[in-house]
Amino acid sequence: MTQIAEAAAAIAAGTVTAESLLEQARERAQRAADLNPIAHVDWDAALADARERDAQARAGGPLGPLHGIPVSIKDLFNVRGMPTRGGTRAPLHELSDREASLVTRLRDAGAVIFAKTNMHEIALGATGENRWTGDVKNPFDPARQAGGSSSGAGVCAATGIGLAGIGSDTGGSVRIPAAFCGVTGFKPTFGAIPLDGALYLSWTCDHAGPLARSVDDCARLFEVMSQRRSSHGTVARAPRLAVPAAWLRGRLQAAVREHFERACATLRGAGAEIVEVATPLLPTATDCYTPIVRAEAAWVHRRALEAGGEGFSDLVLPPLEAGRKLAALDYIDSMKQRDRIRAELDAILAGFDAMLLPSSAALPPLRGQAEVDVEGGRITVREAVLGQTLPFSMCGLPALTLPAGLVADAYGAGTPALPAGLQLVGRFDGDASLLALGRWVEGLVGDAPAPAGF
């Protein structure tokens, strides 16, 4: 069984309590305070909730699949009794006041919703660096980025502050922090999990998804939030995996290349057929993603921008203003190019079980670092990190990142060992099959390292 399944079974059997799991989360949160993962927490209210879950378990009635499990929520989803600030000081005019449906579904399944997690401001960024709330720091090396924008959720999942975190993913914001923090992150098919009660960034790209310690844990959370089954997914034969080799050529950090090739060799040894495929349109993904997200984000925040943009930091105000000034024809051109990229990916995936690639072209950079060295020279951290994930969010395809151990000395002799992630991308609405494949890959190369002290 998984960590969540084992804990839920132990609560039902009376050998573990929801209160004890919450107290463990609180102790871990105190230990990890310098990493800055939590935006808001009310331990007393959470304790009352946990005790209520324990009373329900003692009463012997039917229990939900997440009964007593402590789960944190990214600070752009509304949670009853908690503020939603979205990591910004700007007014959030377009945010509704109702609790997000996905949060209510988690509660109904028995989860103890105990905290809101820190994030990149308004989810417009992939580093976890935030002028207003402070940077969220990587648990393997606090000098490095935790990834974003669901940075606090990644740190909580890695350090045991609860058994799972819920994030959002517009261009990689579940998968990037999961990969950087050494945990599993699942971005389901577009529309699978409802987003009402959330602060949108880009309504045509936004997704919600879980970060946890295993594929099974993510699958359980996905089933609750989407109200879809995933247990019917199977791997009936050795899988066929497509690798976009030409696109990856020159864009990977040397240490990432070596790690990825080792993982591919292991999968081949287990019978997987790994085929290099051409993706001529994939290099254009960033160029069409950026106008779409900036234009839609500027519309979401239009009232705050019309009032002068006060409360947005210098990290996010310029891209918002760029989106505000974007010509309608340029936005439509980007939407049309997205359609072409989606068609290309759909055609490739029709003949494969999934696409396989590194979750990030580089291991976690230093906080404040703007560029990184890769095989082909120097590229921006944004392209090295977000560029590996954004095509699949933009096209709405399910994608999963798996922790595959630590890589030592990636930034020079003596630098800390850092987590590396493998990404699997599936067919539209193929969530169950992708999760099943993820379990197979996890069994061969999966390795969720624990940060020192946790």
Phi, psi and chi 1 to 4 in degrees:
 res  aa     phi    psi   chi1   chi2   chi3   chi4
   1 MET       -  163.3  -73.2 -168.8  -67.8      -
   2 THR   -85.6  173.7   68.3      -      -      -
   3 GLN   -58.2  -46.4 -172.5  178.3   40.1      -
   4 ILE   -68.7  -45.6  -70.8  176.3      -      -
   5 ALA   -61.3  -42.0      -      -      -      -
   6 GLU   -63.9  -43.3  -71.5  172.5   -7.8      -
   7 ALA   -65.9  -42.8      -      -      -      -
   8 ALA   -64.5  -39.4      -      -      -      -
   9 ALA   -66.5  -38.7      -      -      -      -
  10 ALA   -67.1  -37.3      -      -      -      -
  11 ILE   -64.4  -44.8  -71.0  170.8      -      -
  12 ALA   -62.2  -34.8      -      -      -      -
  13 ALA   -82.7  -10.8      -      -      -      -
  14 GLY    83.6   12.0      -      -      -      -
  15 THR   -92.9  -14.0   57.8      -      -      -
  16 VAL  -137.7  150.9  169.1      -      -      -
  17 THR  -116.2  153.3   64.5      -      -      -
  18 ALA   -61.5  -34.5      -      -      -      -
  19 GLU   -62.3  -42.1 -178.5  175.8  -11.0      -
  20 SER   -68.0  -36.2   68.0      -      -      -
  21 LEU   -65.5  -39.1  -68.2  179.1      -      -
  22 LEU   -67.3  -41.1 -176.5   67.8      -      -
  23 GLU   -62.6  -37.0  -71.7  -62.2  -20.6      -
  24 GLN   -63.3  -42.2 -178.3 -176.5   62.3      -
  25 ALA   -61.1  -40.7      -      -      -      -
  26 ARG   -64.7  -43.0 -175.4  173.2 -170.8  170.0
  27 GLU   -63.9  -41.5 -173.6  -88.9  -29.8      -
  28 ARG   -65.1  -37.9  -64.0  -69.6 -178.3   91.1
  29 ALA   -63.5  -38.3      -      -      -      -
  30 GLN   -65.1  -40.9  -69.1  170.0  -15.1      -
  31 ARG   -65.9  -34.5 -106.1 -165.4  -85.6  171.7
  32 ALA   -97.2   13.6      -      -      -      -
  33 ALA   -56.6  -37.1      -      -      -      -
  34 ASP   -67.8  -20.6 -175.4   62.2      -      -
  35 LEU   -76.2  -16.9  -59.4  177.6      -      -
  36 ASN    66.6   46.4 -167.1   33.0      -      -
  37 PRO   -84.8  -18.9   30.8  -34.7      -      -
  38 ILE  -106.9  130.3  -66.9  179.3      -      -
  39 ALA   -91.8  -36.5      -      -      -      -
  40 HIS  -156.3  137.4  175.0   85.0      -      -
  41 VAL  -150.6  141.9   64.9      -      -      -
  42 ASP  -125.1   92.6 -176.6  -21.4      -      -
  43 TRP   -64.0  -34.5  -67.7  111.4      -      -
  44 ASP   -65.2  -44.9  -70.9  -21.2      -      -
  45 ALA   -64.9  -40.2      -      -      -      -
  46 ALA   -65.9  -37.5      -      -      -      -
  47 LEU   -63.7  -41.0 -178.6   60.2      -      -
  48 ALA   -62.0  -40.2      -      -      -      -
  49 ASP   -64.3  -44.8 -167.6    9.9      -      -
  50 ALA   -62.1  -41.8      -      -      -      -
  51 ARG   -64.8  -35.4  -72.5  172.2  172.7  166.9
  52 GLU   -64.1  -41.4 -178.6  179.9  -11.5      -
  53 ARG   -62.2  -38.5  -60.3  -60.0 -171.4 -161.0
  54 ASP   -67.1  -38.6  -73.7  -26.7      -      -
  55 ALA   -63.7  -39.3      -      -      -      -
  56 GLN   -63.5  -40.4  -68.0  166.9  -14.0      -
  57 ALA   -64.9  -40.8      -      -      -      -
  58 ARG   -66.2  -29.9  -72.3 -167.3  -62.6  -88.9
  59 ALA   -70.8  -16.9      -      -      -      -
  60 GLY    82.9   12.4      -      -      -      -
  61 GLY   -78.3  176.7      -      -      -      -
  62 PRO   -65.3  138.4   22.2  -31.5      -      -
  63 LEU  -116.9  146.9  -55.7  179.3      -      -
  64 GLY   -76.2  168.9      -      -      -      -
  65 PRO   -68.8  -12.9   23.6  -33.6      -      -
  66 LEU  -119.3   24.3  -61.6  175.5      -      -
  67 HIS   -59.9  117.7 -167.8   88.1      -      -
  68 GLY    81.5    3.8      -      -      -      -
  69 ILE   -83.4  123.6  -57.5  -59.7      -      -
  70 PRO   -76.9  125.7   24.0  -28.8      -      -
  71 VAL  -130.9  133.1  177.3      -      -      -
  72 SER   -98.3  157.5   64.0      -      -      -
  73 ILE  -128.2  132.1  -53.1  -67.3      -      -
  74 LYS   -59.2  144.1 -175.5  176.7 -178.1  176.0
  75 ASP   -79.4   40.9 -169.8   26.6      -      -
  76 LEU  -128.7    4.0   56.8   63.2      -      -
  77 PHE  -105.0  133.6  -62.8  105.8      -      -
  78 ASN   -69.1  132.9  -76.4  -18.8      -      -
  79 VAL  -127.6  128.3  175.5      -      -      -
  80 ARG   -54.1  127.5 -174.4  178.1   68.0 -117.0
  81 GLY    84.1    1.9      -      -      -      -
  82 MET  -126.4  145.9  -62.6 -174.9 -174.6      -
  83 PRO   -73.7  154.5   28.9  -34.8      -      -
  84 THR  -120.4  117.5  -57.9      -      -      -
  85 ARG  -117.1  -17.1  -59.0 -172.4  178.5   96.2
  86 GLY    62.4   21.4      -      -      -      -
  87 GLY    69.7   20.3      -      -      -      -
  88 THR  -133.2  166.8 -171.1      -      -      -
  89 ARG  -104.5   -1.4  -66.6 -179.0 -179.0  174.2
  90 ALA   -77.0  151.4      -      -      -      -
  91 PRO   -68.6  140.8   23.7  -32.5      -      -
  92 LEU  -104.3   75.4  -55.5  177.8      -      -
  93 HIS   -63.3  -33.4  -65.3  -66.8      -      -
  94 GLU   -91.5    4.5  -59.8  -55.9  -44.0      -
  95 LEU   -83.7  127.9 -178.2   66.6      -      -
  96 SER   -72.5  174.2   72.9      -      -      -
  97 ASP  -108.0    5.4   56.8    3.4      -      -
  98 ARG   -91.2  151.0   61.0  173.4  -67.1 -175.4
  99 GLU   -64.2  139.9  180.0  167.7   88.1      -
 100 ALA   -60.5  137.2      -      -      -      -
 101 SER   -57.6  -37.7  -69.7      -      -      -
 102 LEU   -64.3  -33.4   67.2   85.0      -      -
 103 VAL   -68.9  -44.2  175.0      -      -      -
 104 THR   -60.8  -39.8  -58.6      -      -      -
 105 ARG   -64.2  -38.8  -70.1  176.5  179.2 -177.8
 106 LEU   -63.0  -44.2  -68.5  166.4      -      -
 107 ARG   -59.8  -47.5  -72.4 -170.6 -162.9  -81.5
 108 ASP   -61.3  -26.9  -69.1  -15.2      -      -
 109 ALA   -84.2    0.1      -      -      -      -
 110 GLY   103.9   -1.2      -      -      -      -
 111 ALA   -65.5  149.1      -      -      -      -
 112 VAL   -98.6  107.1  175.7      -      -      -
 113 ILE   -85.7  109.3  -52.7  -60.0      -      -
 114 PHE  -113.6  -18.4   71.6   95.5      -      -
 115 ALA  -156.4  156.6      -      -      -      -
 116 LYS  -103.7  140.6  -58.3  -71.4  -74.9  -68.4
 117 THR  -106.7  149.2   51.7      -      -      -
 118 ASN   -67.4  160.7  -86.7  -34.6      -      -
 119 MET  -157.8  163.6   54.0  179.9  -76.1      -
 120 HIS   -63.5  140.9 -157.9  106.4      -      -
 121 GLU   -51.8  126.7 -174.1  178.5   -0.4      -
 122 ILE    47.6   19.1   65.7  166.0      -      -
 123 ALA    70.8   14.8      -      -      -      -
 124 LEU   -97.2   70.7 -171.4   56.6      -      -
 125 GLY   161.2  162.1      -      -      -      -
 126 ALA  -121.9   12.8      -      -      -      -
 127 THR  -104.1  -26.5   66.4      -      -      -
 128 GLY    83.2    8.1      -      -      -      -
 129 GLU   -87.8  132.5  -63.4  164.5  -39.2      -
 130 ASN  -144.4  122.7 -170.2  -47.9      -      -
 131 ARG   -63.3  -34.0  -66.6  -80.4 -166.6  -94.9
 132 TRP   -89.2  -44.3  -54.8  134.8      -      -
 133 THR   -98.5   -8.1   61.7      -      -      -
 134 GLY    89.7  155.9      -      -      -      -
 135 ASP   -68.1  142.1  -64.7   -7.9      -      -
 136 VAL   -87.4  129.6  179.1      -      -      -
 137 LYS  -103.1  148.5  -56.9  172.4 -174.5  177.3
 138 ASN   -69.1  131.1 -168.3  -67.6      -      -
 139 PRO   -70.3  -14.4   24.0  -33.4      -      -
 140 PHE   -92.3  -19.4  -69.1   86.9      -      -
 141 ASP  -164.5  100.8  179.4    2.7      -      -
 142 PRO   -59.5  -13.9  -24.9   35.5      -      -
 143 ALA   -75.3  -10.7      -      -      -      -
 144 ARG  -108.8  163.7  -62.6 -172.4  178.8  -84.9
 145 GLN   -70.2  143.1  -61.9  171.5   14.9      -
 146 ALA   -88.0   -7.5      -      -      -      -
 147 GLY    86.1  161.1      -      -      -      -
 148 GLY  -154.7  175.3      -      -      -      -
 149 SER   -90.1   -8.4   61.9      -      -      -
 150 SER   -85.5   52.1  -52.5      -      -      -
 151 SER   -65.9  -45.7   41.4      -      -      -
 152 GLY   -63.4  -35.5      -      -      -      -
 153 ALA   -63.8  -39.6      -      -      -      -
 154 GLY   -64.1  -43.6      -      -      -      -
 155 VAL   -66.8  -41.8  171.8      -      -      -
 156 CYS   -61.1  -44.9  -76.6      -      -      -
 157 ALA   -63.5  -37.5      -      -      -      -
 158 ALA   -72.7  -34.7      -      -      -      -
 159 THR   -99.5    0.4   58.8      -      -      -
 160 GLY    81.4   23.2      -      -      -      -
 161 ILE   -82.7   84.2  -55.3  173.7      -      -
 162 GLY    86.4  171.6      -      -      -      -
 163 LEU   -97.4   -4.8  -63.3 -169.8      -      -
 164 ALA  -167.5  158.7      -      -      -      -
 165 GLY  -129.7  149.2      -      -      -      -
 166 ILE  -108.0  128.3  -54.3  -56.1      -      -
 167 GLY  -124.1 -178.2      -      -      -      -
 168 SER  -119.8  158.7   68.7      -      -      -
 169 ASP  -144.6  106.4 -169.3  -48.2      -      -
 170 THR   -98.8  -39.8  -57.7      -      -      -
 171 GLY  -135.8    2.5      -      -      -      -
 172 GLY   150.0   11.4      -      -      -      -
 173 SER   -74.2   -8.4  -68.5      -      -      -
 174 VAL   -93.1  -46.4  162.1      -      -      -
 175 ARG   -72.1  -35.8  -70.9  158.5  -69.9  156.0
 176 ILE   -66.0  -53.8  -64.8  165.3      -      -
 177 PRO   -64.4  -32.1   18.2  -29.5      -      -
 178 ALA   -61.7  -46.7      -      -      -      -
 179 ALA   -64.6  -43.2      -      -      -      -
 180 PHE   -69.4  -27.0  -81.9   13.9      -      -
 181 CYS  -103.2    1.6  -65.2      -      -      -
 182 GLY    78.0   34.3      -      -      -      -
 183 VAL  -128.2  179.9  -62.1      -      -      -
 184 THR   -93.6  138.3  -57.1      -      -      -
 185 GLY  -134.8  135.2      -      -      -      -
 186 PHE  -124.5  120.9  179.1   50.7      -      -
 187 LYS  -105.1  109.1 -177.4 -151.9   75.5   63.8
 188 PRO   -76.3  179.5   27.9  -33.0      -      -
 189 THR   -56.6  144.2  -66.7      -      -      -
 190 PHE   -54.3  129.1 -179.8   76.7      -      -
 191 GLY    88.7   -6.7      -      -      -      -
 192 ALA   -67.1  -36.4      -      -      -      -
 193 ILE  -112.1  128.0  -63.1  174.4      -      -
 194 PRO   -66.4  148.7   24.8  -34.1      -      -
 195 LEU  -117.3   13.2  -70.2  175.9      -      -
 196 ASP   -64.0  148.8   60.6  -73.4      -      -
 197 GLY    76.4   16.2      -      -      -      -
 198 ALA  -118.8  154.2      -      -      -      -
 199 LEU   -83.4  110.6  175.0   66.2      -      -
 200 TYR   -70.2  149.8  -77.9   97.5      -      -
 201 LEU  -107.2  -52.9  177.0   63.7      -      -
 202 SER  -144.0  105.5  164.9      -      -      -
 203 TRP   -67.0  -15.3   61.4   88.5      -      -
 204 THR   -94.2   -4.8   68.2      -      -      -
 205 CYS  -122.7  -17.6  -64.5      -      -      -
 206 ASP   -68.7  140.8  -71.7  -13.0      -      -
 207 HIS  -138.6  162.0  -55.2   67.4      -      -
 208 ALA  -116.2  150.9      -      -      -      -
 209 GLY  -166.2  163.7      -      -      -      -
 210 PRO   -92.9  153.8   32.9  -33.3      -      -
 211 LEU  -124.1  126.9  -61.2   89.0      -      -
 212 ALA  -155.6 -169.6      -      -      -      -
 213 ARG   -90.5   -9.2  -60.7  -68.2  -67.1 -179.9
 214 SER  -156.1  166.0   70.7      -      -      -
 215 VAL   -63.4  -43.1  174.8      -      -      -
 216 ASP   -60.4  -40.1  -83.1  -18.2      -      -
 217 ASP   -62.6  -44.7  -74.9  -11.7      -      -
 218 CYS   -63.2  -39.2  -75.5      -      -      -
 219 ALA   -63.0  -41.3      -      -      -      -
 220 ARG   -63.6  -43.1 -178.1  170.8  -74.2 -130.9
 221 LEU   -66.7  -41.0  -68.8  155.9      -      -
 222 PHE   -59.5  -45.0  164.8   71.5      -      -
 223 GLU   -60.9  -40.3  -72.1 -171.5  -15.2      -
 224 VAL   -67.3  -47.6  166.5      -      -      -
 225 MET   -73.2  -32.9  -68.2 -172.8  -72.2      -
 226 SER   -92.3  -19.6   66.6      -      -      -
 227 GLN    56.9   39.0  -62.4 -172.8  -13.5      -
 228 ARG  -123.2  147.0  -59.1 -177.9 -178.5 -172.3
 229 ARG   -80.4  151.4  -69.2  177.3   57.6 -108.8
 230 SER  -132.3   -3.5   68.2      -      -      -
 231 SER   -70.0  -14.6   56.9      -      -      -
 232 HIS   -78.7   -9.2   57.9  -76.2      -      -
 233 GLY   -68.4  137.2      -      -      -      -
 234 THR  -139.6  161.9   60.1      -      -      -
 235 VAL  -119.2   93.9 -180.0      -      -      -
 236 ALA   -82.5  -14.6      -      -      -      -
 237 ARG  -151.1  173.8   50.7  171.0  171.6   71.7
 238 ALA   -62.5  129.1      -      -      -      -
 239 PRO   -76.1  156.1   26.5  -33.5      -      -
 240 ARG  -101.6  123.6  -63.1 -172.1   77.2 -126.2
 241 LEU  -121.0  131.7  -56.4  174.5      -      -
 242 ALA   -96.2  132.4      -      -      -      -
 243 VAL  -116.1  122.2  172.9      -      -      -
 244 PRO   -78.2   69.3   30.4  -34.6      -      -
 245 ALA   -61.7  -43.3      -      -      -      -
 246 ALA   -63.5  -39.4      -      -      -      -
 247 TRP   -67.2  -37.5 -178.5   62.2      -      -
 248 LEU   -75.0  -22.4  -66.4  175.6      -      -
 249 ARG   -61.7  122.7 -165.0  166.2  -64.8  121.2
 250 GLY    90.0  -14.5      -      -      -      -
 251 ARG  -103.9   -0.9   64.9  179.6  -77.0  117.4
 252 LEU   -99.6  142.2  -60.5 -176.6      -      -
 253 GLN   -62.8  144.3 -173.1 -178.9   29.5      -
 254 ALA   -55.8  -41.8      -      -      -      -
 255 ALA   -66.3  -34.4      -      -      -      -
 256 VAL   -69.4  -41.6  170.7      -      -      -
 257 ARG   -57.5  -48.8  168.5   70.4   66.3 -174.1
 258 GLU   -62.6  -43.2 -178.1 -179.6   -9.4      -
 259 HIS   -63.6  -42.6  179.0  -90.6      -      -
 260 PHE   -65.2  -42.4 -179.1   60.6      -      -
 261 GLU   -64.2  -36.9  -65.1  -64.4  -14.1      -
 262 ARG   -64.5  -42.6  -76.1 -159.8  -53.2  -89.9
 263 ALA   -63.7  -42.1      -      -      -      -
 264 CYS   -61.2  -40.7  -72.8      -      -      -
 265 ALA   -62.6  -39.9      -      -      -      -
 266 THR   -64.4  -43.0  -60.8      -      -      -
 267 LEU   -66.7  -40.4  -63.1  176.9      -      -
 268 ARG   -61.3  -39.9  -75.4 -167.2 -175.3   96.4
 269 GLY   -63.1  -25.2      -      -      -      -
 270 ALA   -90.6    3.2      -      -      -      -
 271 GLY   108.0   -4.7      -      -      -      -
 272 ALA   -66.3  140.6      -      -      -      -
 273 GLU   -96.5  115.3 -178.4 -175.9   -0.8      -
 274 ILE  -111.4  119.8  -62.0  179.0      -      -
 275 VAL  -121.2  131.1 -179.0      -      -      -
 276 GLU   -76.5  131.4  -64.5 -174.9    0.4      -
 277 VAL  -125.4  150.7  -64.8      -      -      -
 278 ALA   -85.0  136.6      -      -      -      -
 279 THR  -134.0   71.1   53.8      -      -      -
 280 PRO   -60.8  -25.2   16.8  -29.2      -      -
 281 LEU   -91.8  -15.5  -63.8 -179.3      -      -
 282 LEU   -59.0  -35.2 -153.3   53.5      -      -
 283 PRO   -62.8  -15.0  -25.4   35.6      -      -
 284 THR   -91.3   -0.1   69.7      -      -      -
 285 ALA   -62.2  -46.5      -      -      -      -
 286 THR   -61.4  -38.1  -61.8      -      -      -
 287 ASP   -67.0  -27.0  -70.5  -20.5      -      -
 288 CYS   -97.6  -27.2   65.5      -      -      -
 289 TYR   -62.5  -45.2  167.1   87.8      -      -
 290 THR   -59.7  -49.3  -60.3      -      -      -
 291 PRO   -62.7  -38.3  -22.4   33.6      -      -
 292 ILE   -61.1  -51.3  -68.6  169.8      -      -
 293 VAL   -67.5  -42.6  170.5      -      -      -
 294 ARG   -65.9  -41.2  -72.3 -178.5  174.3  179.5
 295 ALA   -65.2  -44.4      -      -      -      -
 296 GLU   -70.2  -37.7  -67.1 -179.4    4.0      -
 297 ALA   -64.1  -40.1      -      -      -      -
 298 ALA   -63.3  -35.6      -      -      -      -
 299 TRP   -68.7  -44.1 -171.9   89.9      -      -
 300 VAL   -57.4  -39.6  168.4      -      -      -
 301 HIS  -104.3   24.2  -64.9  -76.8      -      -
 302 ARG   -61.4  -38.1   63.6 -165.8 -178.0  -78.0
 303 ARG   -68.3  -39.1  -69.2  172.5   60.4 -171.4
 304 ALA   -67.5  -37.4      -      -      -      -
 305 LEU   -69.2  -39.7  -67.6  171.9      -      -
 306 GLU   -63.2  -27.9  -71.8  165.0   -1.6      -
 307 ALA   -84.2    2.8      -      -      -      -
 308 GLY   114.4   -6.6      -      -      -      -
 309 GLY    77.3   14.6      -      -      -      -
 310 GLU   -63.6  135.8 -174.9  175.9   -6.0      -
 311 GLY   102.3  -14.8      -      -      -      -
 312 PHE   -88.8  137.5  -67.8  117.7      -      -
 313 SER   -76.8  171.4   74.8      -      -      -
 314 ASP   -71.2   -7.0   60.3  -14.1      -      -
 315 LEU   -80.7  -30.8  -67.5  175.4      -      -
 316 VAL  -115.4  -20.7  -54.9      -      -      -
 317 LEU   -63.2  -43.4 -175.4   56.9      -      -
 318 PRO   -58.8  -47.8  -27.3   37.4      -      -
 319 PRO   -64.7  -32.4   16.1  -27.6      -      -
 320 LEU   -64.7  -43.1  -75.9  175.0      -      -
 321 GLU   -65.9  -37.0  -70.8  -70.6    3.1      -
 322 ALA   -62.6  -40.9      -      -      -      -
 323 GLY   -65.3  -35.3      -      -      -      -
 324 ARG   -65.3  -31.1 -169.5  179.9  179.4 -157.9
 325 LYS   -93.3   -3.1  -63.1  170.6 -176.2  174.9
 326 LEU   -64.8  135.9 -171.3   75.4      -      -
 327 ALA   -71.5  145.0      -      -      -      -
 328 ALA   -58.5  -38.9      -      -      -      -
 329 LEU   -65.4  -35.2  -73.2  176.9      -      -
 330 ASP   -67.8  -38.6  -68.8  -24.3      -      -
 331 TYR   -63.2  -44.7  174.0   74.0      -      -
 332 ILE   -66.3  -40.4  -66.1  169.6      -      -
 333 ASP   -57.1  -42.1  -78.8  -16.0      -      -
 334 SER   -66.3  -38.9  -65.6      -      -      -
 335 MET   -63.5  -40.7  -61.2  -76.6  -83.8      -
 336 LYS   -66.5  -39.6  -68.0  -65.2 -174.0 -178.7
 337 GLN   -65.0  -37.8 -178.0   63.8    7.6      -
 338 ARG   -57.8  -42.8  169.3  165.9   64.3 -178.4
 339 ASP   -57.8  -40.0  -69.7  -17.6      -      -
 340 ARG   -68.8  -40.5  -70.8 -173.7  -77.4  -90.0
 341 ILE   -65.0  -42.2  -63.8  170.7      -      -
 342 ARG   -60.7  -42.5 -178.1 -174.9  -69.0  130.2
 343 ALA   -63.1  -39.6      -      -      -      -
 344 GLU   -62.5  -46.0  176.1  178.7  -83.7      -
 345 LEU   -65.7  -41.3  -68.2  171.5      -      -
 346 ASP   -60.5  -41.0  -72.9  -14.7      -      -
 347 ALA   -65.4  -40.0      -      -      -      -
 348 ILE   -65.7  -48.9  -67.9  168.8      -      -
 349 LEU   -69.7  -18.0  -71.2  164.8      -      -
 350 ALA   -61.2  -24.9      -      -      -      -
 351 GLY  -106.5    7.2      -      -      -      -
 352 PHE  -138.4  161.4  -69.1   89.0      -      -
 353 ASP   -77.2  -30.2  -66.3  -72.3      -      -
 354 ALA  -171.8  165.9      -      -      -      -
 355 MET   -96.9  142.9 -175.8  173.1  -75.5      -
 356 LEU  -123.0  131.2  172.8   69.1      -      -
 357 LEU  -163.0  164.7   66.3  159.9      -      -
 358 PRO   -63.8  146.0  -20.9   33.2      -      -
 359 SER   -67.0  -32.6  -58.3      -      -      -
 360 SER  -138.1  145.0  169.5      -      -      -
 361 ALA   -72.2  -15.5      -      -      -      -
 362 ALA  -138.5  151.5      -      -      -      -
 363 LEU   -73.3  166.7  -62.2  175.6      -      -
 364 PRO   -50.4  118.5  -28.4   35.4      -      -
 365 PRO   -75.4  169.3   -9.8   25.9      -      -
 366 LEU   -65.4  149.1  -67.5  168.2      -      -
 367 ARG   -61.5  132.7  -71.3  157.4   42.5 -143.0
 368 GLY    88.8  -10.8      -      -      -      -
 369 GLN   -70.5  134.3 -174.2  173.4  -18.7      -
 370 ALA  -106.3  -25.3      -      -      -      -
 371 GLU  -133.6  158.8  -65.3 -177.3  -36.5      -
 372 VAL  -140.9  145.9   63.5      -      -      -
 373 ASP   -81.3  130.3  -70.6  -41.3      -      -
 374 VAL  -128.8 -179.6  -64.2      -      -      -
 375 GLU   -56.1  -35.3  -63.5  162.7  -37.2      -
 376 GLY   -93.6    4.9      -      -      -      -
 377 GLY   131.5 -135.6      -      -      -      -
 378 ARG  -116.4  135.3  -69.0 -177.6   69.6   81.3
 379 ILE  -131.4  165.0   61.3  175.1      -      -
 380 THR   -69.0  151.5   65.9      -      -      -
 381 VAL   -59.9  -36.7  164.9      -      -      -
 382 ARG   -57.7  -46.3 -179.3  178.1 -173.6  -91.0
 383 GLU   -72.1  -37.0  178.6   57.3   26.2      -
 384 ALA   -64.7  -35.1      -      -      -      -
 385 VAL   -97.4  -62.3  176.0      -      -      -
 386 LEU   -67.8  -32.2 -165.5   61.8      -      -
 387 GLY   -62.9  -22.6      -      -      -      -
 388 GLN   -79.9  -18.4  -66.3  -72.0  114.5      -
 389 THR  -117.6  -30.1   53.6      -      -      -
 390 LEU   -62.9  -31.7   67.3   82.1      -      -
 391 PRO   -59.0  -31.4  -22.6   34.0      -      -
 392 PHE   -86.1  -30.9  -45.0  115.4      -      -
 393 SER   -68.0  -48.1  -64.0      -      -      -
 394 MET   -56.4  -34.8 -177.1  178.1   69.9      -
 395 CYS   -95.9    0.8  -64.9      -      -      -
 396 GLY    76.7   14.8      -      -      -      -
 397 LEU   -84.7  144.6  -58.5  176.0      -      -
 398 PRO   -67.4  140.6   25.9  -33.6      -      -
 399 ALA  -145.1  143.0      -      -      -      -
 400 LEU  -132.0  132.6  178.9   70.3      -      -
 401 THR  -110.9  134.7 -177.5      -      -      -
 402 LEU  -116.6  134.9  -57.2  170.7      -      -
 403 PRO   -70.9  133.5   26.8  -32.9      -      -
 404 ALA  -128.0   40.6      -      -      -      -
 405 GLY    90.1 -170.8      -      -      -      -
 406 LEU  -109.1  149.7  -62.0  173.4      -      -
 407 VAL  -117.7  123.6  176.4      -      -      -
 408 ALA   -90.8  149.0      -      -      -      -
 409 ASP    59.3   28.3  -61.6  -29.4      -      -
 410 ALA   -64.6  -29.7      -      -      -      -
 411 TYR  -110.5   23.8  -71.7   97.0      -      -
 412 GLY   120.3  158.3      -      -      -      -
 413 ALA   -57.7  132.2      -      -      -      -
 414 GLY    90.3   -8.4      -      -      -      -
 415 THR   -74.1  151.8   54.2      -      -      -
 416 PRO   -60.9  149.8  -22.0   33.0      -      -
 417 ALA   -69.3  135.8      -      -      -      -
 418 LEU  -125.2  149.5  -61.5  168.6      -      -
 419 PRO   -68.4  147.4  -17.3   30.2      -      -
 420 ALA  -125.6  140.8      -      -      -      -
 421 GLY  -119.1  149.7      -      -      -      -
 422 LEU  -109.4  137.5  -71.7  177.2      -      -
 423 GLN  -112.5  133.9 -176.2  175.8 -161.3      -
 424 LEU  -116.4  133.6  -66.6  165.1      -      -
 425 VAL  -121.2  128.7 -178.8      -      -      -
 426 GLY  -111.2 -179.4      -      -      -      -
 427 ARG   -72.4  154.2  -58.7 -176.1 -168.6  103.3
 428 PHE   -55.6  130.9 -168.2   88.8      -      -
 429 ASP    65.8   14.2  -89.9  -18.8      -      -
 430 GLY   -96.7   36.5      -      -      -      -
 431 ASP   -60.1  -45.4  -58.1   80.1      -      -
 432 ALA   -63.3  -43.2      -      -      -      -
 433 SER   -65.6  -38.9  -64.2      -      -      -
 434 LEU   -66.3  -41.3 -176.9   65.1      -      -
 435 LEU   -64.0  -39.5  -71.7  164.7      -      -
 436 ALA   -63.3  -43.3      -      -      -      -
 437 LEU   -63.2  -39.0  176.5   61.3      -      -
 438 GLY   -59.4  -38.8      -      -      -      -
 439 ARG   -63.3  -40.0  -66.6 -177.6 -174.0   96.2
 440 TRP   -64.1  -47.3 -173.4   84.8      -      -
 441 VAL   -65.8  -40.8  173.6      -      -      -
 442 GLU   -57.9  -38.6 -179.2 -177.6   54.9      -
 443 GLY   -67.4  -20.4      -      -      -      -
 444 LEU   -98.9  -43.3  -66.7  166.2      -      -
 445 VAL  -126.3   -2.3  -61.7      -      -      -
 446 GLY   -66.5  137.5      -      -      -      -
 447 ASP  -158.8  100.3 -179.9    4.3      -      -
 448 ALA   -93.3   97.3      -      -      -      -
 449 PRO   -72.3  153.3   28.3  -34.2      -      -
 450 ALA  -101.7  129.3      -      -      -      -
 451 PRO   -62.0  150.6  -16.7   29.3      -      -
 452 ALA   -57.2  134.0      -      -      -      -
 453 GLY    90.3   -2.5      -      -      -      -
 454 PHE  -128.3      -  -63.0   95.2      -      -
